[in-house]
């Protein structure tokens, strides 16, 4: 988090920090990093990307309902080339898979 404090308006750095926490299984810290990135998203790190990362963490935490709700809300926000990936994520969660 020291790096994030040194560059608080850097969504790419906050995204990477969140992804690292996710890989370490530190889901609450991952969500905190993603939440910190949301107000400073830009074209390089769009809001839908951060939100999809959040949905994946929520699913890994066992909150499938919240993950499905969030991912479903993104279907109209993501670029066309990402819609299938988001829909597959939703379908897998709805089928009870992770």
QUIWO-V979007 format. One line per field, one symbol per residue. phi: phi as a letter, one per 20 degrees, with the letter a starting at -180 (. if undefined). psi: psi as a letter, one per 20 degrees, with the letter a starting at -180 (. if undefined). burial: # if it has 24 or more other ideal C-beta (glycine too) atoms within 12 Angstrom, else .. Layout:
phi: ???
psi: ???
burial: ???
This chain:
phi: .gffffcfedffffffffffgffenefffffffffffgfdfbffcfgffffffffffgffeneffffffffffegedffgfdgfffffgfffffendc
psi: ighhhhmiknhgghghgghghghijmhghghggghhhgikqahhnqhhgghhggggggghijmgghgggghhiihihqqhiighgghgggggghijr.
burial: ...#......#########.##....#.###.######.##...#.##############...#..##.###.##..#.......#..##..#.....
